[in-house]
Amino acid sequence: MIATPKQDAAARPSIPPKVLRPREHHFRGSLGRFATGVAIVTFDGVTKRHGITVNSFTSVSMEPPLVLVSIARSTKAHDELEGRPFTVNILGAEQRALALHFAGKPSDEPAWIEGEVAPRLNNVLAFFECKPWAAYDGGDHTLYLGEVVDFNYRSGDALGFANSNFTTIPESQLGIEELL
C-alpha cells in the first residue's frame, strides 16, 4: 500500500501525461544537469516479466540494507510493481541497447537470470535483489523502497546519463569501498 504523507491517494487527482510548459521544461533541464547512473528495475508481474529503465536510484540504509527507486506513475508496469519483489540492475557502459530496450525501444530479448527473490538481467555491472519494504507517494512518481536480500558487482565502466544523453562513467579509480 502506498503511504501518502500529504493526502489520501483517493483524494489526489490522477496526473495525466502532458506536454511540459516552459517552466516545467526548464525544471526538467535543470534536473538533467545532475549526472546519474542508469538502472533497470525488473520484476515478475501478474501475467509477464517486466523491466523499467530508471535513473532515479539511491541507497537508503546499511542496516537494514535498503535501496530506493522512483517509478513514474505513467509507466505501463507501474501498478504491477506494488508489493512485488524486484531487482535493481545497474548497467555497464556497453549496455545502452539494454537501457533503450526497457525504455520503449525494444530490441532482442535480453538474457534473464532467476534470482533469489526476483528476476535479474545477465552480466549487469551490479544488481540488488529486493523484497518490498515500503512505497510512498512522490507526486507523479512512486518511491519504492526495497530490502536488499542479494547483491553483487563486476568490474567495468558504468553507463551514465546527463543532459539527456548517455555517457560513460569510467572505472578508473578505486572507490572508498577499498578503504573499508
N, C-alpha and C positions, 0 to 999 in steps of 0.2 A: 504494500500500500504506500502511496506517495504521501509524504508529510508535506503540509503546506503551511509554512510559518506565518504568512500574512493573511491568508484567507482560505476558506474551504475550496477544494478543487471544483466542486459542483457549482459554486458561486462565481468562479472565474470564467469569463468567456473564452471560448476557444480562439486561438490565434491563427487565422488563415494565412497561407503563404501570400506574400505581396511583393510588389516592386518597391525597392528601397527608395525613400525620399532622400534629398541631398544630404541632410544632417545624418541620417542613418547610414548612408553610403560612406560619408566621411568617417563616422564612428567605426564602421567595419574596416575601412582602410587603415585607420589608426591602430586598431587591434592587430591587423595584419603585419605591422612592423615588428611585432614580437615573434621571434623565430621559435618554432616548436618542432618536436619530432612528429612522426606520422605513425599511427597505430590502426589496427583493425580489431574491432570487438566482434568475437564470434560466439555463437550460442545455437543450441537446438531449439527451434520454435515448435509450435503445435504441429505444423504439417511439414516443415522443412528446416534445413540448416541455414543460418543467416550469418552475414558478415557486414559490418558497418565501418567505413573508413572515418577516423576521427583524428583531430589534432589537439583535443582538449582532454588531457590525461595528466594525473598527478598522484604522487604518493600522499598519503594522509597520516598514517601511523605505523610505527615499527612494532608496537605491542598493544593490541594485536596488529598483525600486518594488514593494513587497509590501503586500497587504492580507489581513485575516483575517476569516472569517465562522464562526460557531459554529452548527452544524445539529444539532437533536435527532435521536437515533437512531430515535425513534418516528415521525418524519416519513416519509410514504409514499415520497417520492422520495429519501430519504437514501442508500440503497445505490447508486442510479444516478449520483450526483454524483461518486463517487470516480474520479479520473483524467481527468475531463472539463473542458474549458474552460467558464468561467461568467462571468456579468456580475452585478455588484452594482449595482442600480438604487436610487438614493436618491430617496425620494418627496417631492413638494411637498405643502404643506398641503391642497391641493384634491384630493389623490389617496387619500383614506381608503377609498373604494369599491374601489380597486385593491388596497390592503393587505388588505382583507377578502376579496376575490376569491381571493387566493392563500393565505389563512388558513383556507379551508374554507367560505366563504360565497359561492359563485360568483354572478357577475352576467354582464353582457355580456362576450364575449371581448375582451380588450384588443388594442390595435394593437401589432404587433411590428415591429422593425427588425432586418434581418440585419446583425449586427456583423462586425467583422474576424475574430474567433475564436469568438464565442458570440452567441446572440440577446439582444436587449435590448428594453426597453419604450419606447414612443414618449413623448416630452415629459416625461421624468422630470427632477427637479431636478439630478441629476448621475448619471454612470454610470462604472463601472470594468470594462472587459473584461479578463479574466484567463486566462492559461494556468495549469494546475495546477502548484504549486511543491512543496507537501508537505501531508500530512494527519496529524493527531495525535489520539491517544485523549484525550478530555476527559470521562471518566465516561459520563454518559448523552447526551453530545454528541460530535461530531467537529469538530475545529478544522481548517478548510480554509484553507490559505494559497494565494494566487494572485499570480502576477507580472503586474502591470498592463501591458497592451500598447496600450490605447487608453482615453481618458477625456475627459470634458468636463462642463460645467455650464452652467446658465442662472440668471437672476435669479429670485427668488421666495422666499416663506416656506417653511419646511420642515415636514413632518409629524413630530411628536414623539409620544412615548409615556412616560407617567409615572403611577404609582398606578393601573395597569390601565385607563387612559383615553388616548385620542388627545388631542393638544393641538397648538397651532401655535407654532412657533419662528420669530419674526419676523426678517426680513432688514433690520432697522432700522439696523444698524451695520456698517461695513466690518470685515472680519477682518484678521488680520495679513498675509494674502497681498498686500494693497495696500501694505504697508511693505517687502516684499522686492524 
